[in-house]
Amino acid sequence: MRDPDLTQRLAAELGRVEWPEGEALRRIARRRSRRSALAASLSVLLLLSGVWVASMRPFQARTEPADLFGAAAAPPPAATQAPASTATAAPEPPPAPTLAPKTVGPHDPAWIPPEALLSPEDIGPGLIASRSTADQKQPVGNWAFTLTPCPTYPKVRTYKGVYEFRRQQTVEYPPTIEGRPETATAVLHQTVMRLPGTGARQLVDEAVEAVEACPKYVSSVNADTAKRTKVSTSHVWVLVDRGFAGDDSLLYQHLMTAVTGDQDADLGGSTVLVVRVGDLVTTVELVSGSAKAISPEKLGARTAAWLCAAATTPC
């Protein structure tokens, strides 16, 4: 039901309200419309600015490091190896092999067979070969004509290269006491070398020049360290023959005398052969008092015969 009292009160209240004229109401409406339009425009502008900033941010460089916390700050979990049944790790490559120095063998051109040396039967009866050695790729170093005690020896042009292969032996009478090799008596020492290029010829020339520069010289040693007795040894080299075997050959006599100041003592000597065949050169030293069954010249010819088969260009 309608409340008559409420209706009367509303009518009385509205009657006392002063309403603006029509033109004033229209001006108020126009101002409110402009404010609403301006607010809407500002809202649209702010919205578009936010979208532009968000779209450009991925392309801007970060000026400060970001602070990470929690799970973002933790390092990535280590990769776990898959079970053998699902994945197989690739095997590691083997280490690079270390190349061992090549050893000259019987099929190598530098090889010198034992048969290229003299046999005990070539020298005399009752002899044996001992102290046989072989090596390769080493400096020639000291050999039969390294006459270092001679003051003029440094003027000699010496071979500075290396030999490709070398074989050495001693031929001797067996030991007089079994098990004591020092009781053997040496008869002959032999060295055979294979040299590259003209090395063998150069060694023969070196032997000639060394003896020409040092036909006689003196070396000194202390024979008795307690009494300090000074012993001088006189060396004499004599060229006996040349050109009797192989491509080139030399025959020397080496004599030694001990001089103590009171009395000279004959120390004996040795006969030294130098024989060259192609790229092979050998020195043969016959020790004083050794077997006399064969002459040095014939021994040199036999030496050359064995070298012929082993030379790079066989005879």
Order of alpha helices (4+ residues) and beta strands (2+ residues): alpha-alpha-alpha-beta-beta-beta-beta-beta-alpha-beta-beta-beta-beta-beta-alpha
